[in-house]
């Protein structure tokens, strides 16, 4: 087994890490790691790409090539022990995850099974019994704000969430909404309104934080798709400094009432478990209140959120925690709590489509994958379509 790494560019033109694993039988697998701009303080530590590559080539590779691992858990436990810190402060979470995913992908290739099926087998995770569809719903970010755009919106993501019977139909609905929204914004706000944010969503200025949904609702209804989508937001409220929790809760109440919002992610600051609890209690079980910066794919943060009754939905981002096995542990815990599971990309993405297989493999309730534009986002859409059609 030969392991090597190099820096590559992500979707923002920043350097990130790619690992390559080669077996003696000719099997080769690569994995690259995304990175976020809006990050939770409790996320595991990410190292600069050059340092991460050096750590793989100089520290991890010599030890791995002299070892053998019976399965994914053994490899990940080895990597965690080699680092020796919960937050991956010695080697870097991005460093370790690149190796972890490359090993997962190489093992699936060796077994000659699709990556998502290998994930399902090793995870032992089944879909929630309440699920009515067999694939993750698509959480499509069509308008960008906050740290992901240069506009005046406080909220980071305005989402449309198709409720269709197939991935193909969901993608088609999302694409039609995205294209029609671009045309409407160009008509009402000028040609520059079609400029894009980090995740491919449109990023013009708006009158206020509610106007995007006014326009989105108009577009969706003009397409006759009102019964085919739900609306949601990622507030990323840790980054909102000018508004307090009471004011934010009032805004969410308005959004729920006026636009029938069904999903709210990170509505308050990352340590404000009690405000999350208050909103969850008021919103009821039919509205998903999701933790991301609050929980950071960390089982200890998730345990606290559960004890405080803060959320009913959790975001899973493998790069927040550093290994495939730990991300699977987080999904298992969410299932134990009967939370909805939403697997997510990051704002600084690569063309690696791993999260599509991961989300499908664990039977996630949803997958956040950005707008249906830009190659690093489209790679995930196309991978889901391949999975649905039975292509490896």
C-alpha positions, 0 to 999 in steps of 0.5 A: 500500500502506497499513500501520498498527498498534495495540495489542490485548489478548492472552489474558492481558489484556496489550497486544500488537501488531496490524498492518493492511496495505491494498492499492490493490485493496482487499485487506486483511490483519491480523496480531497477534503472541503473546507468551510468559511463559516466554521463552528468553534468546536470543529476539529482543527484543519491545517494549511494544505501544505502542512497537511500534505507534509503530515501525510507524506512524512508522518502517516505514509511511512507508518501506514505502508508498514501496517495492515488494517482489517477494516475502516474502524481499525484504520480510523482508530490508528489515525486518531491514536497517531494524532492523540488529540480529540480535536486533531491538533497534531496532524489536522482533521483535514489531513486525517479525513483525506486518508480515511476517505481514500481508504474507504473508497479503495476498500469499496473498489477492492470489493467491487461494490458502489461506495454508497453500498460499502458505507451502508454495510459498514455503518449498519444504519437503516433509514428512519421508519418515518421516511416515505422516500428512499433517498436523501431530499435535496437541500438546494441553496439558491440564494447566498448571503452572510459569509458566503456572499458580498451582499447585505443578507444576514442569513447565509442560505435560502433553500428550496427542498423538493419533495418528489418521488425520485432524485431525477425529478427533484433535480429537475424541479430544483434546476427549473426553480434556479433558472427561473429565479435567475431570470426574475432577479435579472428582470427586477434587480438588474443583470448583476443580480445573477452573480453567484455566492460561494455555493452557487446561489444568487447573491444580489442585495435585497430590501431585507432578509425576508424579500428573498422568500417573497421572490422565491414564492412568486417564482415557485408559484409561476412554475406551478411547483408550489406543492413540490417544494418546501422552503428553509434557511441556514441562518448561521446565526453565530455570524450575525452580530447586530441582532439578538436572540429575541429579535431573531426568534421574531423573524423566524416566527414571521418566516414560518407564518408567511412562507411556511418555512419547514427548516431552520438551521443554526437559528442562534449562536453556537453556545445558545442551547436554550434559545434553540430549545425555545424555538424548537418547542414553539415550532413543533415537531413538523419544523426541522430545527437543525444544529450545525455550529451547535453540534459540529458532528461531535457526539459530545455536543450532540449529547448536550443538545439532546439533553437540552432538547435544543434540536430535532435535526443535525448536520453531518459534515465529516470534515468537522470531526476528521474520520469516516468512523466518527461521522458514522458514530454521529449518524448512529447517535442521531438515529438513537435520538430520532433526529433527522440527519442532513449530510452537508457539503462545505462552502469551499468544495472540491469535485470529490463527490464522496458526500453523495455516496455517504448521504445515500449510504447512511439513509440520510434524510437530506443532503445539502449540496449547494445550487445546481451550478458550478462544477464542484456542486454539480458533481454531487448532483450527477453522482446522486443521479448515477446512484439512482440509475444503478451506475457504480 
